[in-house]
């Protein structure tokens, strides 16, 4: 099968100012793509834009608040189409999380997580869909192991990621006949700022250290895996040993998986 070539393509990345989003911008730029970087972090975007332009990459950076402003998505996408004439790839990467037992979590915390992780992706996808269909493009969705398996003390985060799977797997059935591809990416743990900014149950920053399984992938390494899988037009990417073992265990032995996951990560309940 011929690989999808991203040279000369226009790639939109949400949550682009740091972590995995920044790494994805740089990786697709290295493949010859023009970059549209969206984030609410204006200073981080400015630094990314300077680095891209210093490397001779054509790029556009737009401050975009996925937490509460649907119109930000539409404005940013309209600006990208006006600048570049179209869009070939949308990477729904922006996300936040919480680490707190549900009994001690304010419902508004979960609403905030859903607003960014699910509705932010929904709004950007709706805004860009006609442009993507016109170019037979691709949607890449950064989900998580929590998108297909339970995750203790992250009920809102897991709900948002499960919602992404239900939405984008269903959307795929509508748009794949039109030539638009959809890929879901389900990593385990990555060295990004999402955990540094994890919410506690009261909405403040979580103060206890995160529990993990395995080792954290670097953003650059994960971005390279995502780019390679996108070139092959994969429908699902399980990019590490923990995500692959979680996929199979949660399906073949769900009770065992829940017990193992709880034993490894149960300290998050404290």
DAZIPE-V709589 format. One record per run of one state. SS is the DSSP state (2 for helix, 1 for strand, 0 for the rest). FROM is the first residue (numbers start at 1). LEN is the number of residues. If there is no record, write none. Layout:
ss	from	len
SS	FROM	LEN
SS	FROM	LEN
This chain:
ss	from	len
0	1	9
1	10	5
0	15	4
2	19	12
0	31	3
1	34	6
0	40	2
2	42	13
0	55	4
1	59	5
0	64	6
2	70	15
0	85	4
1	89	4
0	93	5
1	98	1
0	99	3
2	102	3
0	105	2
2	107	28
0	135	3
1	138	5
0	143	2
2	145	3
0	148	7
2	155	24
0	179	2
1	181	5
0	186	4
1	190	1
0	191	8
1	199	1
0	200	5
1	205	1
0	206	11
1	217	1
0	218	1
2	219	13
0	232	4
1	236	2
0	238	3
2	241	12
0	253	1
2	254	16
0	270	1
